[in-house]
Amino acid sequence: MQPCHSSPIQRCMKTMTCKELGGPCDQKLSAGSWDEMVQTMVTHVMSNHPETAEAMKKMHEQDPKKWGRETKPKWDAAPEA
């Protein structure tokens, strides 16, 4: 079987929990790219954790790249499914 990244047709997915991404719950979130995961996480947090969304908004206002700096290495290390 070929690795996901060697085939342009096959799309690799990674799955991480809300908690692994800095949120409060164990809901599994899946995405095919870092940018897609960011959008998935934002949607999940805004819909399910308004208090966390507010804290993330404040963090973003203070340092817009902090969450990405802290979280993208976890994404990079997550196994492809």
N, C-alpha and C positions, 0 to 999 in steps of 0.2 A: 504494500500500500504506500502511495506517495504521501509525503508530508503535505499539509494544507497549503503552505506557502509556495509550493512548487507548481501548483496548478491554478491558472487564472480563473478557471471555471468554478472550482470548489471554493466555497467560502468558509474560512475558519471562524469558529465561535469560541469565545471564552466565557466562562461563567464565574461570577464572584457574588458574594453576599453583600447586602446593603451594609452590614457591619464592617466587612473588609474594605469597603469604599468610604468609610467614615460615618455611616448612618447608625441608627439604633437597633435594627432588626436583622433577622436571619433570612429574609426573603432573597432568593436567588435571582440574579439579574444576568442576562446573557446579551452579548453583542459581538459583532464581527470586526469592530475597530475601536480604538480608544475614543474617537470622537462620538461614535454611536453609544458607547458605554456612558460617556459624560451626559448625553441627552437622556438616556434611559434612567440614569441615577437622578438627574434633576426632576424628571417627570415623576418618578417613584417618590422622592422625598417631598415634593410639593403636594402630591396627592395623599400621602400617608403620614407624613411627619411634619406638620407645619412649624413646630417649634425648632426642629432641626433645620428646616429650610430658612428660617429667620437667622439662626446662628451662622449658617453657611453664607447667607447674604452679607452679614456683617463682616465675616472673615474675608469675603471677596472684596468688599469695599476697602478693607485695610491693606490687603495684599492679594491682588487678583490672581496671582499664579501659585499661591501657597498650596491649595488643595491638589492641584496638578503635580507640583513638585513632590508632595508627600505620597500621592496615590498612584501616579503613573508607573513607578517602579514595581508596585504590586501587580498592576495589570501586565506589565512586561514579563513578570515572573510566573504569571498564572498559566497553567497548561491549556493547550488548545484541545477542544473537545470535538 
